[in-house]
Amino acid sequence: MGMPISHIMTSGMSGIRAAGDLVARMEFSKSMRIGEAKDYVSKKLGVSTMDLSDEYVMRELREELGLGVITSVAGVPKGIAAKMNIEKLLDIKINSCEMFRNKIA
C-alpha cells in the first residue's frame, strides 16, 4: 500500500522533475505534513516553496547539487550517489544508502 501512495505524492509535485521526491521523503521519514515538508525542503535548497514545483528551476538546482535528474547527464550523480547527496542535504537516512554502505564495509 505504501508504494502507490508514495508514487502518487511524488508524481503530484512532478517527482524527480521538480522536488516532489524530496518533499515526499520528508513527509514519510519525519512524519511532516505537506506544508511543513515543503518549507523544510525549500529552506534546505535556498529557494521559495513555489520554486519546488518549477521544473526549470529544479532541473538546474538538482544538477548543481547532484540530487539526480530524470534524464541522465554525463558527470552528474545518479542512482545511489544521488540518493546519498539527498541524505546529506535533507539530514535523513535512506534505507538503500544504508544497505549499500553495509555491503561495501
URQUI-V40929 format. One line per field, one symbol per residue. phi: phi as a letter, one per 40 degrees, with the letter a starting at -180 (. if undefined). psi: psi as a letter, one per 40 degrees, with the letter a starting at -180 (. if undefined). A space follows every 50 residues. Layout:
phi->???
psi->???
This chain:
phi->.ccccdccccccbgfccbbdccccdccccbfccdcccccccccccgbccc ccbcccccdccccdcgcgbcbcbdgcdafcccccccdcccfbbbdccccc ccccc
psi->ddddddddddddfebedbeddddddddddefiidddddddddddefiidd ddehddddddddddefeiidihhhehiibddddddddddefihhdddddd ddde.
